[in-house]
C-alpha cells in the first residue's frame, strides 16, 4: 500500500487504466486504523487488479479539499481519473471486492 506524497503524483496514479482505491484517512482516526487490515486483505484477494493508495488528509489538504472529503475514512475508486465509487466509513473486504469487480469490468 502506497502513501501519497504529492498532488502531481496523485493525479498521475489515478489516471491509470487499473482501478485505484484511495483511502483518505488521518493518523488520529480510529476507524481509519480499522481499515488498514481490511485493505491489506483486499490487496491479497485482488492482487494486481487494483492499486491501493493511502492519503493522509492532514498532510494533503489540497487533495482532500478537491475531492470534498468531509469525514475519514473515505474511500474513492478512480479509473482513468473518473470517480467510479465513493463512500465514507468502514467497508468490509467482500463489499469492496464486489465493487472493484463491477468497476474493473
C-alpha positions as CSV (number, residue, x, y, z in Angstrom):
1,X,0.0,0.0,0.0
2,X,1.5,3.3,-1.0
3,X,1.3,6.6,0.9
4,X,0.6,9.7,-1.1
5,X,3.5,12.1,-1.4
6,X,2.4,14.9,-3.9
7,X,-0.7,16.0,-5.7
8,X,1.1,15.7,-9.1
9,X,1.9,12.0,-8.4
10,X,-1.7,11.5,-7.2
11,X,-3.0,12.9,-10.5
12,X,-0.8,10.6,-12.5
13,X,-1.7,7.5,-10.4
14,X,-5.5,8.0,-10.7
15,X,-5.2,8.4,-14.5
16,X,-4.4,4.6,-14.6
17,X,-6.5,2.1,-16.6
18,X,-6.2,-0.1,-13.4
19,X,-8.7,0.9,-10.8
20,X,-7.2,2.9,-8.0
21,X,-8.7,2.6,-4.5
22,X,-7.8,5.7,-2.5
23,X,-8.2,5.6,1.3
24,X,-8.5,9.1,2.6
25,X,-7.6,8.9,6.3
26,X,-5.9,10.5,9.2
27,X,-3.5,9.2,11.9
28,X,-5.8,10.3,14.7
29,X,-8.8,8.4,13.2
30,X,-9.8,5.2,15.0
31,X,-12.0,3.8,12.2
32,X,-9.1,4.6,9.7
33,X,-6.9,2.3,11.7
34,X,-9.5,-0.4,11.4
35,X,-9.4,-0.1,7.6
36,X,-5.7,-1.0,7.3
37,X,-6.1,-4.8,7.8
38,X,-9.2,-4.7,5.6
39,X,-7.2,-3.1,2.8
40,X,-4.2,-5.4,3.3
41,X,-6.6,-8.4,3.0
42,X,-8.3,-6.8,-0.1
43,X,-4.8,-6.5,-1.8
44,X,-4.2,-10.2,-1.2
45,X,-7.6,-11.1,-2.7
46,X,-7.5,-8.8,-5.8
47,X,-3.7,-8.6,-6.3
48,X,-2.7,-6.5,-9.3
49,X,-6.2,-5.8,-10.4
50,X,-6.2,-2.7,-8.2
51,X,-3.9,-0.1,-6.9
52,X,-4.5,0.9,-3.3
53,X,-3.3,4.3,-2.2
54,X,-3.5,5.9,1.3
55,X,-3.9,9.7,1.5
56,X,-3.5,11.4,4.9
57,X,-5.9,14.3,4.8
58,X,-3.9,16.3,7.3
59,X,-0.7,16.0,5.1
60,X,-2.6,16.5,1.8
61,X,-5.3,19.1,2.5
62,X,-5.5,20.3,-1.1
63,X,-6.2,16.8,-2.5
64,X,-8.8,16.2,0.3
65,X,-10.5,19.5,-0.4
66,X,-10.5,18.9,-4.2
67,X,-12.4,15.7,-3.7
68,X,-14.6,17.2,-0.9
69,X,-13.6,14.8,1.8
70,X,-15.8,15.6,4.8
71,X,-15.0,12.7,7.0
72,X,-12.5,9.9,7.4
73,X,-12.1,7.2,6.3
74,X,-13.5,8.0,2.9
75,X,-12.8,5.5,0.1
76,X,-12.9,6.5,-3.6
77,X,-12.3,4.2,-6.5
78,X,-10.9,6.0,-9.6
79,X,-10.5,4.6,-13.1
80,X,-8.9,6.8,-15.8
81,X,-9.3,9.8,-13.4
82,X,-13.0,9.3,-13.1
83,X,-14.7,8.6,-9.7
84,X,-16.4,5.3,-10.1
85,X,-17.4,4.9,-6.4
86,X,-17.2,6.9,-3.2
87,X,-18.2,6.0,0.4
88,X,-17.3,7.1,3.9
89,X,-16.8,4.7,6.8
90,X,-15.6,1.2,7.2
91,X,-16.3,-1.1,4.2
92,X,-15.8,-4.9,4.5
93,X,-13.5,-6.8,2.2
94,X,-16.3,-8.7,0.4
95,X,-18.2,-5.5,-0.4
96,X,-15.0,-3.8,-1.7
97,X,-14.2,-6.8,-3.8
98,X,-17.7,-6.8,-5.3
99,X,-17.4,-3.1,-6.1
100,X,-14.0,-3.5,-7.6
101,X,-15.2,-6.3,-9.8
102,X,-18.0,-4.1,-11.2
103,X,-15.6,-1.1,-11.8
104,X,-13.0,-3.3,-13.4
105,X,-15.3,-4.9,-15.9
